[in-house]
């Protein structure tokens, strides 16, 4: 083999090495780009999940307060319902809403009203 053919071979193998190293670098950069894109996508998903979790926690707290308030109102209404049938309640309603008085009572009217 002549020297010039060997030199050509060396040149070709050097070119092949550069081409291989360039394609290896390109592959590395593509993998790196894929990993970076995956990390950004994962970050976005995780951030949205945390935001949704916080929103649901706030909503749960609001609903819990509302349930407590409705329980208190229910208890108050039960107490009032227990009083409705009593003679004292009937008398109070007759006096305050109907303006009624007992037959042995004297009514004083303030003329300033």
Backbone as JSON Lines, residues from 0, in Angstrom:
{"i":0,"aa":"X","n":[0.82,-1.16,0.0],"ca":[0.0,0.0,0.0],"c":[0.88,1.25,0.0]}
{"i":1,"aa":"X","n":[0.46,2.17,-0.77],"ca":[1.27,3.37,-0.86],"c":[0.92,4.31,0.28]}
{"i":2,"aa":"X","n":[1.82,5.22,0.42],"ca":[1.65,6.16,1.5],"c":[0.43,7.07,1.27]}
{"i":3,"aa":"X","n":[0.19,7.42,0.07],"ca":[-0.91,8.32,-0.22],"c":[-2.25,7.64,0.04]}
{"i":4,"aa":"X","n":[-2.33,6.33,-0.24],"ca":[-3.58,5.63,0.05],"c":[-3.8,5.51,1.56]}
{"i":5,"aa":"X","n":[-2.67,5.33,2.27],"ca":[-2.8,5.29,3.74],"c":[-3.22,6.66,4.27]}
{"i":6,"aa":"X","n":[-2.71,7.68,3.73],"ca":[-3.06,9.03,4.16],"c":[-4.53,9.29,3.87]}
{"i":7,"aa":"X","n":[-4.98,8.83,2.7],"ca":[-6.38,9.0,2.38],"c":[-7.25,8.23,3.37]}
{"i":8,"aa":"X","n":[-6.77,7.0,3.69],"ca":[-7.52,6.22,4.68],"c":[-7.57,6.93,6.03]}
{"i":9,"aa":"X","n":[-6.47,7.47,6.46],"ca":[-6.42,8.2,7.73],"c":[-7.34,9.4,7.7]}
{"i":10,"aa":"X","n":[-7.36,10.03,6.58],"ca":[-8.22,11.18,6.43],"c":[-9.68,10.75,6.48]}
{"i":11,"aa":"X","n":[-9.99,9.67,5.81],"ca":[-11.36,9.16,5.82],"c":[-11.77,8.71,7.22]}
{"i":12,"aa":"X","n":[-10.86,7.98,7.91],"ca":[-11.22,7.52,9.24],"c":[-11.34,8.69,10.21]}
{"i":13,"aa":"X","n":[-10.54,9.73,10.03],"ca":[-10.66,10.93,10.85],"c":[-11.98,11.63,10.59]}
{"i":14,"aa":"X","n":[-12.38,11.66,9.34],"ca":[-13.66,12.26,8.98],"c":[-14.8,11.44,9.56]}
{"i":15,"aa":"X","n":[-14.64,10.12,9.5],"ca":[-15.65,9.24,10.08],"c":[-15.72,9.42,11.59]}
{"i":16,"aa":"X","n":[-14.55,9.57,12.2],"ca":[-14.54,9.79,13.65],"c":[-15.25,11.09,14.01]}
{"i":17,"aa":"X","n":[-14.97,12.14,13.24],"ca":[-15.62,13.42,13.49],"c":[-17.12,13.32,13.26]}
{"i":18,"aa":"X","n":[-17.48,12.64,12.22],"ca":[-18.9,12.47,11.93],"c":[-19.56,11.67,13.05]}
{"i":19,"aa":"X","n":[-18.87,10.63,13.53],"ca":[-19.41,9.84,14.63],"c":[-19.49,10.67,15.89]}
{"i":20,"aa":"X","n":[-18.45,11.44,16.19],"ca":[-18.48,12.25,17.4],"c":[-19.53,13.35,17.27]}
{"i":21,"aa":"X","n":[-19.72,13.9,16.07],"ca":[-20.77,14.9,15.86],"c":[-22.15,14.28,16.05]}
{"i":22,"aa":"X","n":[-22.36,13.07,15.53],"ca":[-23.66,12.42,15.71],"c":[-23.86,12.03,17.18]}
{"i":23,"aa":"X","n":[-22.8,11.66,17.87],"ca":[-22.89,11.36,19.31],"c":[-23.24,12.61,20.1]}
{"i":24,"aa":"X","n":[-22.62,13.73,19.71],"ca":[-22.92,15.0,20.37],"c":[-24.36,15.4,20.1]}
{"i":25,"aa":"X","n":[-24.79,15.21,18.86],"ca":[-26.17,15.52,18.5],"c":[-27.15,14.66,19.31]}
{"i":26,"aa":"X","n":[-26.85,13.38,19.42],"ca":[-27.69,12.48,20.21],"c":[-27.73,12.92,21.67]}
{"i":27,"aa":"X","n":[-26.57,13.28,22.2],"ca":[-26.49,13.75,23.59],"c":[-27.35,15.0,23.77]}
{"i":28,"aa":"X","n":[-27.24,15.95,22.84],"ca":[-28.01,17.18,22.93],"c":[-29.51,16.91,22.81]}
{"i":29,"aa":"X","n":[-29.89,15.98,21.94],"ca":[-31.3,15.62,21.82],"c":[-31.83,15.0,23.11]}
{"i":30,"aa":"X","n":[-31.05,14.12,23.7],"ca":[-31.45,13.49,24.98],"c":[-31.55,14.56,26.06]}
{"i":31,"aa":"X","n":[-30.58,15.46,26.08],"ca":[-30.6,16.54,27.06],"c":[-31.83,17.43,26.87]}
{"i":32,"aa":"X","n":[-32.16,17.75,25.64],"ca":[-33.34,18.55,25.34],"c":[-34.61,17.83,25.76]}
{"i":33,"aa":"X","n":[-34.69,16.54,25.51],"ca":[-35.84,15.74,25.91],"c":[-35.99,15.73,27.43]}
{"i":34,"aa":"X","n":[-34.88,15.56,28.12],"ca":[-34.92,15.54,29.59],"c":[-35.35,16.91,30.14]}
{"i":35,"aa":"X","n":[-34.83,17.98,29.55],"ca":[-35.21,19.31,30.02],"c":[-36.69,19.57,29.78]}
{"i":36,"aa":"X","n":[-37.18,19.18,28.61],"ca":[-38.6,19.34,28.31],"c":[-39.45,18.52,29.26]}
{"i":37,"aa":"X","n":[-39.01,17.31,29.55],"ca":[-39.74,16.45,30.49],"c":[-39.78,17.07,31.88]}
{"i":38,"aa":"X","n":[-38.67,17.64,32.31],"ca":[-38.62,18.28,33.63],"c":[-39.56,19.49,33.69]}
{"i":39,"aa":"X","n":[-39.6,20.28,32.65],"ca":[-40.49,21.44,32.62],"c":[-41.95,20.98,32.66]}
{"i":40,"aa":"X","n":[-42.26,19.95,31.88],"ca":[-43.63,19.43,31.87],"c":[-44.0,18.87,33.24]}
{"i":41,"aa":"X","n":[-43.1,18.12,33.85],"ca":[-43.37,17.57,35.18],"c":[-43.56,18.69,36.2]}
{"i":42,"aa":"X","n":[-42.74,19.73,36.11],"ca":[-42.87,20.87,37.02],"c":[-44.24,21.52,36.86]}
{"i":43,"aa":"X","n":[-44.67,21.71,35.62],"ca":[-45.99,22.31,35.38],"c":[-47.11,21.46,35.97]}
{"i":44,"aa":"X","n":[-47.02,20.16,35.78],"ca":[-48.06,19.26,36.31],"c":[-48.08,19.32,37.83]}
{"i":45,"aa":"X","n":[-46.92,19.27,38.44],"ca":[-46.84,19.28,39.91],"c":[-47.35,20.61,40.46]}
{"i":46,"aa":"X","n":[-46.97,21.72,39.8],"ca":[-47.44,23.02,40.29],"c":[-48.95,23.13,40.19]}
{"i":47,"aa":"X","n":[-49.52,22.66,39.1],"ca":[-50.98,22.7,38.96],"c":[-51.65,21.84,40.03]}
{"i":48,"aa":"X","n":[-51.04,20.68,40.31],"ca":[-51.63,19.8,41.33],"c":[-51.6,20.47,42.7]}
{"i":49,"aa":"X","n":[-50.5,21.13,43.04],"ca":[-50.42,21.82,44.32],"c":[-51.44,22.95,44.39]}
{"i":50,"aa":"X","n":[-51.6,23.69,43.3],"ca":[-52.57,24.78,43.28],"c":[-53.99,24.23,43.44]}
{"i":51,"aa":"X","n":[-54.29,23.15,42.75],"ca":[-55.61,22.53,42.86],"c":[-55.84,21.98,44.26]}
{"i":52,"aa":"X","n":[-54.8,21.4,44.85],"ca":[-54.92,20.88,46.22],"c":[-55.21,22.02,47.2]}
{"i":53,"aa":"X","n":[-54.53,23.14,47.05],"ca":[-54.75,24.28,47.94],"c":[-56.18,24.83,47.77]}
{"i":54,"aa":"X","n":[-56.63,24.93,46.49],"ca":[-57.98,25.42,46.23],"c":[-59.02,24.53,46.89]}
{"i":55,"aa":"X","n":[-58.79,23.22,46.8],"ca":[-59.74,22.27,47.41],"c":[-59.7,22.35,48.94]}
{"i":56,"aa":"X","n":[-58.51,22.59,49.51],"ca":[-58.42,22.74,50.96],"c":[-59.2,23.97,51.43]}
{"i":57,"aa":"X","n":[-59.07,25.08,50.69],"ca":[-59.8,26.3,51.04],"c":[-61.3,26.06,50.92]}
{"i":58,"aa":"X","n":[-61.7,25.39,49.84],"ca":[-63.13,25.09,49.65],"c":[-63.65,24.18,50.77]}
{"i":59,"aa":"X","n":[-62.84,23.22,51.18],"ca":[-63.24,22.32,52.26],"c":[-63.42,23.09,53.57]}
{"i":60,"aa":"X","n":[-62.5,24.02,53.84],"ca":[-62.62,24.83,55.05],"c":[-63.9,25.67,55.03]}
{"i":61,"aa":"X","n":[-64.19,26.27,53.88],"ca":[-65.41,27.08,53.76],"c":[-66.65,26.22,53.96]}
{"i":62,"aa":"X","n":[-66.66,25.06,53.36],"ca":[-67.82,24.17,53.5],"c":[-67.96,23.67,54.93]}
{"i":63,"aa":"X","n":[-66.84,23.43,55.59],"ca":[-66.88,22.99,56.98],"c":[-67.48,24.08,57.87]}
{"i":64,"aa":"X","n":[-67.07,25.34,57.63],"ca":[-67.64,26.46,58.39],"c":[-69.14,26.57,58.11]}
{"i":65,"aa":"X","n":[-69.52,26.37,56.87],"ca":[-70.94,26.46,56.52],"c":[-71.75,25.35,57.2]}
{"i":66,"aa":"X","n":[-71.18,24.14,57.25],"ca":[-71.86,23.03,57.92],"c":[-72.05,23.35,59.39]}
{"i":67,"aa":"X","n":[-70.99,23.89,60.03],"ca":[-71.1,24.26,61.44],"c":[-72.18,25.31,61.66]}
{"i":68,"aa":"X","n":[-72.22,26.3,60.78],"ca":[-73.22,27.36,60.88],"c":[-74.63,26.79,60.72]}
{"i":69,"aa":"X","n":[-74.8,25.91,59.75],"ca":[-76.12,25.3,59.54],"c":[-76.53,24.4,60.7]}
{"i":70,"aa":"X","n":[-75.57,23.74,61.33],"ca":[-75.89,22.93,62.51],"c":[-76.38,23.81,63.65]}
{"i":71,"aa":"X","n":[-75.7,24.95,63.84],"ca":[-76.12,25.88,64.89],"c":[-77.53,26.41,64.61]}
{"i":72,"aa":"X","n":[-77.78,26.76,63.36],"ca":[-79.12,27.25,63.01],"c":[-80.17,26.16,63.21]}
{"i":73,"aa":"X","n":[-79.82,24.93,62.85],"ca":[-80.75,23.8,63.07],"c":[-81.07,23.61,64.54]}
{"i":74,"aa":"X","n":[-80.04,23.7,65.38],"ca":[-80.26,23.58,66.83],"c":[-81.15,24.71,67.36]}
{"i":75,"aa":"X","n":[-80.88,25.92,66.86],"ca":[-81.7,27.07,67.29],"c":[-83.15,26.88,66.86]}
{"i":76,"aa":"X","n":[-83.37,26.4,65.65],"ca":[-84.74,26.18,65.17],"c":[-85.43,25.05,65.92]}
{"i":77,"aa":"X","n":[-84.68,24.02,66.3],"ca":[-85.27,22.93,67.09],"c":[-85.75,23.46,68.45]}
{"i":78,"aa":"X","n":[-84.93,24.3,69.07],"ca":[-85.32,24.89,70.35],"c":[-86.58,25.73,70.18]}
{"i":79,"aa":"X","n":[-86.61,26.52,69.12],"ca":[-87.79,27.36,68.88],"c":[-89.02,26.51,68.6]}
{"i":80,"aa":"X","n":[-88.85,25.44,67.86],"ca":[-89.96,24.54,67.56],"c":[-90.5,23.91,68.84]}
{"i":81,"aa":"X","n":[-89.62,23.58,69.78],"ca":[-90.05,23.02,71.06],"c":[-90.88,24.03,71.85]}
{"i":82,"aa":"X","n":[-90.59,25.31,71.68],"ca":[-91.29,26.37,72.42],"c":[-92.61,26.75,71.76]}
{"i":83,"aa":"X","n":[-92.78,26.47,70.49],"ca":[-93.95,26.96,69.75],"c":[-95.26,26.52,70.38]}
{"i":84,"aa":"X","n":[-95.36,25.32,70.83],"ca":[-96.63,24.84,71.37],"c":[-96.91,25.24,72.8]}
{"i":85,"aa":"X","n":[-95.97,25.87,73.48],"ca":[-96.18,26.2,74.89],"c":[-97.1,27.4,75.03]}
{"i":86,"aa":"X","n":[-97.84,27.46,76.15],"ca":[-98.73,28.6,76.38],"c":[-97.99,29.93,76.44]}
{"i":87,"aa":"X","n":[-96.78,29.93,76.97],"ca":[-96.0,31.17,77.06],"c":[-95.67,31.73,75.68]}
{"i":88,"aa":"X","n":[-95.34,30.86,74.76],"ca":[-95.02,31.29,73.4],"c":[-96.26,31.86,72.71]}
{"i":89,"aa":"X","n":[-97.37,31.14,72.89],"ca":[-98.62,31.6,72.28],"c":[-98.99,32.99,72.81]}
{"i":90,"aa":"X","n":[-98.81,33.18,74.09],"ca":[-99.12,34.49,74.69],"c":[-98.18,35.56,74.15]}
{"i":91,"aa":"X","n":[-96.9,35.25,74.07],"ca":[-95.93,36.23,73.54],"c":[-96.27,36.64,72.11]}
{"i":92,"aa":"X","n":[-96.63,35.69,71.27],"ca":[-96.99,36.0,69.88],"c":[-98.28,36.82,69.85]}
{"i":93,"aa":"X","n":[-99.26,36.46,70.68],"ca":[-100.53,37.2,70.71],"c":[-100.29,38.65,71.12]}
{"i":94,"aa":"X","n":[-99.41,38.87,72.07],"ca":[-99.13,40.23,72.54],"c":[-98.31,41.02,71.5]}
{"i":95,"aa":"X","n":[-97.2,40.41,71.03],"ca":[-96.28,41.17,70.18],"c":[-96.77,41.33,68.75]}
{"i":96,"aa":"X","n":[-97.37,40.31,68.18],"ca":[-97.76,40.39,66.77],"c":[-99.23,40.77,66.56]}
{"i":97,"aa":"X","n":[-100.08,40.4,67.52],"ca":[-101.51,40.69,67.34],"c":[-102.01,41.83,68.22]}
{"i":98,"aa":"X","n":[-101.15,42.3,69.13],"ca":[-101.54,43.4,70.0],"c":[-102.6,43.03,71.01]}
{"i":99,"aa":"X","n":[-102.77,41.8,71.35],"ca":[-103.81,41.35,72.29],"c":[-103.37,41.58,73.72]}
{"i":100,"aa":"X","n":[-104.35,41.72,74.59],"ca":[-104.11,41.86,76.03],"c":[-105.12,41.01,76.77]}
{"i":101,"aa":"X","n":[-104.82,40.73,78.0],"ca":[-105.75,39.97,78.83],"c":[-106.9,40.88,79.24]}
{"i":102,"aa":"X","n":[-108.01,40.29,79.6],"ca":[-109.21,41.08,79.92],"c":[-109.04,41.92,81.19]}
{"i":103,"aa":"X","n":[-108.17,41.49,82.1],"ca":[-108.01,42.25,83.34],"c":[-106.84,43.24,83.27]}
{"i":104,"aa":"X","n":[-106.26,43.45,82.1],"ca":[-105.12,44.37,81.94],"c":[-105.63,45.72,81.42]}
{"i":105,"aa":"X","n":[-104.9,46.76,81.81],"ca":[-105.2,48.11,81.35],"c":[-104.12,48.5,80.34]}
{"i":106,"aa":"X","n":[-104.5,48.99,79.19],"ca":[-103.56,49.35,78.15],"c":[-103.35,50.84,78.16]}
{"i":107,"aa":"X","n":[-102.11,51.28,78.21],"ca":[-101.74,52.68,78.13],"c":[-101.16,52.94,76.74]}
{"i":108,"aa":"X","n":[-101.65,53.97,76.07],"ca":[-101.18,54.3,74.74],"c":[-100.41,55.6,74.81]}
{"i":109,"aa":"X","n":[-99.22,55.6,74.29],"ca":[-98.39,56.79,74.25],"c":[-98.77,57.58,73.0]}
{"i":110,"aa":"X","n":[-99.28,58.8,73.21],"ca":[-99.74,59.59,72.08],"c":[-98.6,60.17,71.28]}
{"i":111,"aa":"X","n":[-97.4,60.08,71.76],"ca":[-96.23,60.63,71.06],"c":[-95.93,59.75,69.83]}
{"i":112,"aa":"X","n":[-96.34,58.51,69.85],"ca":[-96.05,57.61,68.72],"c":[-96.92,57.88,67.59]}
